[in-house]
Every structure is written in structure tokens, then in C-alpha cells.
Amino acid sequence: MSFVEPSFEIDEKGRVICQFHSNYSFFVMPNKTMLQEKQMEILLTCKTCQHYLNNDCYFPRREIDKIEIDRTKRHLFICKFCGNYIDRMLSVIQKLYLKERFNIQIPLICCSCYESLKNHKLIKDLKVKSNRIKLNLFISILGIVFMYLTRNLFLSMPAIYFSIWFLIILSLFSFLLQYFMSLSRLNSMKKGKKFFKEHFS
């Protein structure tokens, strides 16, 4: 049984497109409407391709399913520059294919960072994102401190207030989650800036 070897291109929005995808002609159709653009976002995955359905792609259907679980459920694939999760399957497939077939290592880059890189303003955009994350970090710390300082006040009040406090305690976990996620993103961006300076400056 012969298999289809994928071949890739990147459109003006930084989206990876397989030239052998059964919807390729639609993907590269010029002047798409907003509705067609939304439809493209839904279709831009291996799972909508006839080669996936026929199981005659270079990547077996079972392997594609595993990659998709790793991407969507386990969040194993993140942008090299900003640390965002990669939301397009074909970006991951392209990286894995080039590594496996030709031993070529390419960084995984989200569409937002690709656009910034193309327009020579990646560092500037990363700084803006970094400042937003620092603001989230600050708000998370304020929330945690507020919960800690007011705990005795609410515990000494009647049951109705205690119930409200209990609900607020639950929200503390979201502050903690936001705090650790913000730290992780900042660390990813720091590494991303270093990678950019080493390979693109």
C-alpha cells in the first residue's frame, strides 16, 4: 500500500497547510469571506482529510489520533517564543514530519508569534504579553493576600457570611492557578527571547 507524503506551506496568517490535504483548494482560495475563514479554521486539521479517513497518509490514523490527544488534552506542544499552547494540528504535524523524515529540527511557533516575527516586532510584542502576564500575577497575589488577611473576620460572622467566605475560598484556587500559570508563561517567554536572540538576531 502506498502512502501520501505530506508537503507543507505557510499562508499569510502563519497557518501551516498541507498541500495534499483533500481540502487544499479551499484553504488557498483567495478572498474568502469571514464565514469561510471560520470554516477553514474548523477544517484545518488532519482529521478532515480523506487521506486520514482512508488511512493512507504518511502518519497512520492511530498516530494522528495520539498526536491530537497530546495536543488538546495533555498540552504537550507549546510555542517556542511565548509559551502558548499550539492550537493548530498541522503546525505540530509539520514539525514531527521534518524531524522524523529529514532530521530537521524547526521550532514550534504559534500564528501570533509568526506574524510578529514576519513584521520584525517579536520582542516588542513579547514585552506587551509579558506585561499583561505580570499584571495577572500582581492581581493573583493581591487576591491571595486579601483572602489571608480577611479570614478571621469572616470566620467570626454568622453562617450566611461564612457561606460567602467559603465561596470566596474556592475562588482562591483560581488565583493560585492563575499565579502558577503566569509564572510558567513568564519563564517560557524568557526562554523564547533567548532563543530569538540566539537564532534570529
C-alpha positions in Angstrom: 0.0 0.0 0.0 1.4 3.4 -1.0 1.3 6.3 1.4 0.9 10.0 0.7 4.0 12.1 1.7 2.8 15.4 3.2 4.2 18.7 1.9 3.7 22.0 3.7 3.3 25.7 3.1 2.5 28.6 5.4 -0.1 31.1 4.4 -0.1 34.9 5.1 -1.6 34.4 8.6 1.1 31.9 9.6 -1.2 28.8 9.3 0.6 25.6 8.2 -1.3 24.0 5.3 -0.7 20.5 3.9 -0.6 20.7 0.1 -2.0 17.1 -0.1 -4.9 17.8 2.2 -8.2 17.0 0.4 -9.5 20.5 1.2 -6.3 22.2 0.0 -8.0 24.1 -2.9 -10.5 25.6 -0.4 -7.7 26.5 2.1 -5.8 28.5 -0.6 -8.8 30.1 -2.2 -8.3 33.8 -2.3 -10.7 36.4 -0.9 -12.5 34.1 1.5 -15.5 35.6 3.4 -15.4 35.8 7.2 -17.7 32.7 7.3 -15.3 30.8 5.0 -12.4 31.8 7.2 -14.2 30.3 10.2 -15.0 27.2 8.3 -11.3 26.9 7.3 -10.3 27.1 10.9 -12.5 24.1 11.6 -11.3 22.1 8.6 -7.6 22.8 9.0 -6.8 19.5 10.7 -5.7 16.1 9.5 -9.0 14.6 10.8 -10.9 16.3 7.9 -8.6 15.0 5.2 -9.5 12.0 3.0 -6.0 10.6 3.5 -6.6 10.4 7.2 -10.0 8.7 6.7 -8.5 6.3 4.2 -5.5 5.7 6.5 -3.1 6.2 3.6 -1.2 9.2 4.9 2.5 9.1 5.9 1.2 9.4 9.5 -1.1 6.4 10.4 -4.5 7.3 11.7 -3.7 5.9 15.1 -0.6 8.1 15.4 -2.6 11.2 14.3 -5.2 10.5 17.0 -2.4 10.2 19.6 -0.8 13.5 18.5 -4.2 15.2 18.7 -4.8 13.9 22.2 -1.3 15.1 23.2 -2.0 18.5 21.7 -5.5 19.1 23.0 -5.7 17.1 26.3 -2.2 16.9 27.5 -1.0 20.3 26.1 2.5 18.9 25.2 3.1 21.3 22.3 3.8 25.0 23.1 5.1 27.9 21.2 8.8 28.3 21.4 8.6 32.1 21.9 5.5 32.9 24.1 4.6 29.5 25.7 1.1 29.5 24.4 -0.4 26.1 23.5 -0.3 25.3 19.8 -3.9 25.4 18.6 -3.4 24.1 15.1 -2.7 20.4 14.5 -0.8 20.9 11.2 1.9 23.0 12.9 2.7 20.0 15.1 2.5 17.5 12.2 4.9 19.6 10.1 7.4 19.7 12.9 7.2 16.0 13.6 7.4 15.1 9.9 10.5 17.2 9.2 12.2 15.8 12.3 11.3 12.2 11.5 11.8 12.2 7.7 14.7 14.6 7.3 16.1 15.0 10.8 15.4 18.8 10.5 14.5 20.5 13.8 12.2 23.5 13.5 10.8 25.5 16.4 7.0 25.3 17.1 5.7 28.8 16.6 2.1 30.0 17.2 0.4 32.1 14.5 0.6 35.2 16.6 4.4 35.0 17.1 4.8 34.0 13.4 3.0 37.3 12.4 5.2 39.3 14.9 8.4 37.6 13.6 7.4 38.3 10.0 6.8 42.0 10.8 10.1 42.3 12.8 8.4 43.1 16.1 8.5 39.9 18.0 10.5 41.2 21.0 8.1 44.2 21.3 5.0 42.0 21.2 6.5 39.6 23.7 7.1 42.5 26.0 3.5 43.5 25.8 2.4 40.0 26.5 4.9 39.8 29.4 3.5 43.0 30.9 -0.1 41.6 30.7 1.0 38.4 32.5 2.8 40.4 35.2 -0.4 42.3 35.8 -2.3 39.0 36.1 0.4 37.8 38.5 0.0 41.0 40.6 -3.8 40.6 40.7 -3.4 37.0 41.8 -1.0 37.9 44.6 -3.5 40.7 45.8 -6.3 38.2 45.8 -4.3 35.7 47.8 -3.2 38.3 50.4 -6.8 39.6 50.7 -8.1 36.1 51.4 -5.4 35.6 54.1 -6.0 38.9 55.8 -9.8 38.7 56.0 -10.1 35.0 57.0 -10.6 35.8 60.8 -13.2 38.5 60.0 -15.4 36.1 58.1 -15.0 33.2 60.4 -16.4 35.2 63.3 -19.5 36.2 61.4 -22.9 34.4 61.2 -23.4 31.3 59.0 -24.5 33.3 55.9 -21.3 35.3 55.9 -19.3 32.1 56.5 -21.0 30.6 53.4 -20.0 33.6 51.3 -16.4 33.3 52.7 -16.4 29.6 51.7 -17.3 30.6 48.1 -14.5 33.1 48.2 -12.1 30.5 49.4 -13.0 28.4 46.4 -12.1 31.4 44.2 -8.7 31.4 45.9 -7.8 28.3 44.0 -8.4 30.1 40.7 -6.0 32.9 42.0 -3.4 30.2 42.8 -3.8 28.5 39.4 -3.5 31.9 37.7 -0.4 32.6 39.7 1.4 29.4 38.7 0.3 29.7 35.1 1.6 33.2 34.9 5.0 32.2 36.3 5.2 29.4 33.8 4.3 31.7 30.9 6.9 34.3 32.0 9.5 31.6 32.2 8.6 30.4 28.6 8.8 34.0 27.3 12.2 34.4 28.9 13.4 31.3 27.1 11.7 32.4 23.9 13.5 35.8 23.9 16.8 34.0 24.5 16.1 31.6 21.6 15.2 34.5 19.3 18.4 36.4 20.1 20.5 33.2 19.5 18.9 32.3 16.2 17.2 35.3 14.7 19.2 38.4 15.7 
